[in-house]
Amino acid sequence: MMENAVQAIQGQRTCAYRVLRYNPNLVRDEWVNIGVLVFDPRTGERRLRLIEEHEEYARVRRLHPEADEAVLRGMRDDLEDRFESARGANAQGAGSGSANGAGLQGLLSKWDDTLSNAVQLAPQKAVVAADLDAEVERLYGEQVAVPRAGVRAGAPGSRMQMRSYCSQVFQQARLWDRIQKSVRAAEFTFPGDPMRIDFSYRRNGTRGFVHTLSVARAPGDAKALAHTAERIAAKAALKTEFAAVTDIGLTEQNERNQFVSRTLRDAGIEPVPLDHFAVWVGKLKPLIQ
């Protein structure tokens, strides 16, 4: 009783999480963590994060050279589709929050028996969290992300670190509930496209998209983002606008920066340096619906 009261006061709730492991060779039992699922057992609300960065897949290949990367890249969409199918089936029944929670637990129990032998769910653990989005990022950083030893202070961050910061800015601006997260690019490109746009919003008949881009680590990703933005603009029902949050400011004195800047701008994408993102969101806030 007292514990529940304290959690309610702090806006926290008792949730659960399960780590996804990849182990293509059951005989050797050498698994690697590839994702994390955080959920509320009572309501069925959930958040799922799986590996997506080049260096994360490289880490998997170092341990498992025979790893099927195509299968791993398509796994998040596959799992999300299964979640939605189960949720839809449950909506035809009781449809209450408790029923959704029980339905999710039942699906996970089924997965323990039927999920691919190469992909396993680690035992369920409890966690107290106030925000599932923040918690899944925290657990992903602890349990899944590539460990970084001896990174100097101020070093350019990964997209995961950048997304985490952007999430904090949106939350502090009280826009979090009005922002769509992790939008499937396949809605606008082609089936099977593994790319996801970090954030999306709507304002005055316009749909905006915001995506983090680590220029220091992967400047070539600008081409993929530019191509995706052009596809989205061509197929979206609403007028569109795009912003790329970059880990560093793009200067004309650096050829790599020039390449990224021109690639983005030619595709109609506004570069926004990470250290200017809070100001950018402040200007956007009054316009978001």
C-alpha positions in Angstrom: 0.0 0.0 0.0 2.7 2.5 1.0 4.9 1.6 -2.0 1.9 2.1 -4.4 1.2 5.4 -2.8 4.8 6.6 -3.2 4.9 5.5 -6.8 1.6 7.3 -7.5 3.0 10.5 -5.9 6.1 10.4 -8.0 4.2 9.5 -11.2 5.9 6.2 -11.4 4.5 2.7 -12.0 5.8 -0.9 -11.7 6.6 -2.2 -15.2 8.5 -5.1 -16.6 11.2 -5.6 -19.3 12.6 -8.5 -21.3 15.9 -8.4 -23.2 16.0 -10.0 -26.7 19.0 -12.2 -27.3 20.4 -13.5 -30.6 21.9 -17.0 -30.5 22.1 -18.8 -33.8 24.2 -21.6 -32.4 22.4 -23.2 -29.4 25.2 -25.7 -28.8 27.7 -23.0 -28.0 25.2 -20.8 -26.1 27.0 -17.6 -27.1 24.2 -15.1 -27.2 24.3 -11.3 -27.7 21.7 -8.8 -26.7 20.0 -7.2 -29.6 17.0 -5.4 -28.1 14.8 -4.6 -25.1 11.0 -4.6 -24.6 9.5 -2.5 -21.7 5.9 -2.8 -20.9 3.2 -2.2 -18.3 1.7 -5.7 -17.4 -1.6 -4.1 -16.3 -2.4 -2.0 -19.4 -0.3 -3.7 -22.1 1.4 -0.4 -23.0 4.9 -1.2 -24.5 8.0 0.2 -26.0 10.5 -1.9 -28.2 14.0 -1.0 -29.2 16.2 -3.2 -31.4 19.7 -2.7 -32.8 19.8 -0.5 -35.9 23.2 1.1 -36.1 26.0 -0.2 -38.4 28.4 -0.6 -35.4 25.7 -2.6 -33.6 25.4 -5.1 -36.4 29.2 -5.2 -36.8 29.3 -6.3 -33.1 26.9 -9.1 -33.8 28.9 -10.3 -36.8 32.1 -10.3 -34.8 30.6 -12.8 -32.4 28.4 -14.6 -35.0 29.9 -14.3 -38.5 27.1 -16.4 -39.9 24.4 -14.0 -38.6 21.5 -13.3 -41.0 21.5 -9.5 -41.0 18.4 -9.2 -43.2 16.4 -11.2 -40.7 17.6 -9.1 -37.8 16.8 -5.9 -39.7 13.3 -7.0 -40.3 12.7 -8.3 -36.8 11.4 -5.1 -35.3 8.7 -4.7 -37.9 7.8 -8.4 -37.6 7.4 -8.2 -33.8 5.5 -4.9 -34.0 3.1 -6.5 -36.5 2.6 -9.4 -34.1 1.9 -7.0 -31.2 -0.7 -5.1 -33.3 -2.4 -8.3 -34.5 -2.7 -9.5 -30.9 -4.0 -6.1 -29.8 -6.5 -6.1 -32.6 -7.8 -9.5 -31.7 -8.0 -8.4 -28.1 -10.0 -5.3 -29.1 -12.7 -7.5 -30.5 -13.0 -9.1 -27.0 -13.0 -7.4 -23.7 -10.7 -4.5 -24.9 -10.0 -3.2 -21.3 -6.6 -2.1 -20.1 -6.3 -5.2 -17.9 -7.3 -7.4 -20.8 -4.7 -5.7 -23.0 -2.1 -6.4 -20.3 -3.1 -10.1 -20.0 -3.1 -10.4 -23.8 0.4 -9.1 -24.0 1.6 -11.4 -21.2 -0.1 -14.3 -23.0 1.7 -13.4 -26.3 5.1 -13.3 -24.6 4.5 -16.6 -23.0 3.6 -18.1 -26.4 6.8 -16.5 -27.8 8.8 -18.3 -25.2 7.8 -21.5 -26.8 7.4 -20.6 -30.5 9.9 -17.7 -31.2 12.8 -18.6 -33.5 15.5 -20.6 -31.7 18.0 -18.0 -32.8 16.0 -15.2 -31.0 15.2 -15.7 -27.4 13.5 -13.6 -24.7 15.5 -13.3 -21.5 13.6 -13.9 -18.2 11.3 -11.1 -17.2 12.4 -8.5 -14.7 10.6 -5.7 -12.9 11.4 -2.0 -13.1 9.9 1.2 -11.7 9.5 3.9 -14.3 7.7 7.2 -14.8 8.1 7.2 -18.6 8.3 4.2 -20.8 10.1 6.0 -23.6 12.8 7.2 -21.3 13.1 3.8 -19.6 13.5 1.8 -22.8 16.3 4.2 -23.8 18.0 3.8 -20.4 17.7 0.0 -20.5 18.9 -0.1 -24.1 21.9 1.9 -23.2 22.7 -0.5 -20.3 21.8 -3.8 -21.8 22.2 -3.6 -25.6 24.2 -0.6 -26.8 27.8 -1.1 -27.9 30.0 -0.4 -24.8 32.2 2.6 -25.1 35.3 2.7 -22.9 37.4 5.8 -22.5 35.2 8.1 -24.6 36.5 11.6 -24.0 34.2 14.3 -22.7 32.4 16.2 -25.5 33.1 13.6 -28.1 30.4 13.4 -30.9 27.7 11.0 -29.7 25.9 8.2 -31.4 22.4 8.5 -32.8 21.1 6.7 -29.7 22.6 9.5 -27.5 21.3 12.2 -29.8 17.8 10.7 -29.8 17.8 10.5 -26.1 18.7 14.2 -25.9 16.0 15.2 -28.4 13.5 13.2 -26.4 14.4 15.1 -23.3 14.0 18.4 -25.2 10.5 17.4 -26.5 9.5 16.3 -23.0 10.7 19.5 -21.3 8.8 21.5 -24.0 5.6 19.5 -23.0 5.3 18.2 -26.6 6.1 14.6 -26.0 2.4 13.4 -26.2 2.0 15.3 -29.5 5.1 13.8 -31.1 5.0 10.5 -33.1 8.0 8.4 -32.5 9.9 5.9 -34.7 7.9 6.3 -37.9 8.3 3.4 -40.4 9.8 4.7 -43.6 8.2 1.7 -45.4 4.9 3.6 -45.2 6.3 5.8 -47.9 9.1 3.8 -49.6 8.9 0.1 -50.1 7.8 -2.9 -48.0 10.7 -4.2 -46.0 12.5 -0.9 -45.7 14.1 -1.1 -42.2 14.6 2.6 -41.7 12.6 4.6 -39.1 12.3 8.3 -38.8 13.0 9.3 -35.2 10.1 11.8 -34.7 7.1 13.3 -36.5 4.7 16.1 -35.8 1.8 18.0 -37.4 1.3 21.7 -37.7 -1.2 23.7 -39.8 -1.8 21.0 -42.4 1.9 20.1 -42.6 3.5 16.9 -41.4 7.0 17.4 -40.1 9.8 14.8 -39.7 12.8 15.0 -37.5 15.7 12.6 -37.7 19.1 12.5 -36.0 22.2 12.2 -38.2 25.7 11.6 -36.8 28.0 13.4 -39.3 31.1 12.5 -37.4 30.4 8.8 -37.4 28.4 8.2 -40.6 28.2 11.1 -43.0 27.0 8.8 -45.8 23.7 8.3 -44.0 22.8 11.7 -45.3 22.1 10.1 -48.7 19.7 7.6 -47.3 17.9 10.3 -45.4 17.7 12.5 -48.4 16.3 9.7 -50.6 13.8 8.8 -47.9 12.7 12.4 -47.5 12.1 12.7 -51.2 9.9 9.5 -51.2 7.9 10.8 -48.2 7.3 14.2 -49.8 6.1 12.4 -53.0 3.7 10.0 -51.2 2.5 11.8 -48.1 -1.1 13.0 -48.0 -0.1 16.3 -46.4 2.5 18.9 -47.1 5.8 17.9 -45.6 8.9 19.4 -44.0 12.1 17.8 -42.7 14.8 18.6 -40.2 18.1 16.6 -39.6 19.6 17.0 -36.2 23.4 16.8 -36.6 25.9 16.1 -33.9 28.1 18.9 -35.1 27.6 22.2 -36.9 28.1 22.0 -40.7 30.8 24.5 -41.8 31.7 25.4 -45.4 35.4 25.0 -44.6 35.1 21.2 -44.2 34.4 19.1 -47.4 32.6 16.4 -45.5 30.3 19.0 -43.9 29.7 20.5 -47.4 28.7 17.2 -48.8 26.2 16.5 -45.9 24.8 20.1 -46.0 24.2 20.1 -49.7 22.8 16.6 -49.8 20.3 17.5 -47.1 19.4 20.9 -48.5 18.9 19.6 -52.0 16.3 17.2 -50.6 14.6 20.0 -48.7 16.0 19.0 -45.3 16.9 21.7 -42.8 20.1 20.9 -40.8 19.8 21.6 -37.1 22.9 21.3 -34.9 22.3 19.4 -31.8 23.3 22.3 -29.5 20.7 24.5 -31.3 17.9 21.9 -31.1 16.3 23.2 -27.9 16.0 26.7 -29.5 14.6 25.2 -32.7 11.9 23.3 -30.7 11.0 26.4 -28.8 10.2 28.2 -32.0 8.3 25.2 -33.3 6.3 24.6 -30.1 3.5 27.2 -30.7 2.8 25.7 -34.1 2.5 22.0 -33.2 -1.1 20.7 -33.0 
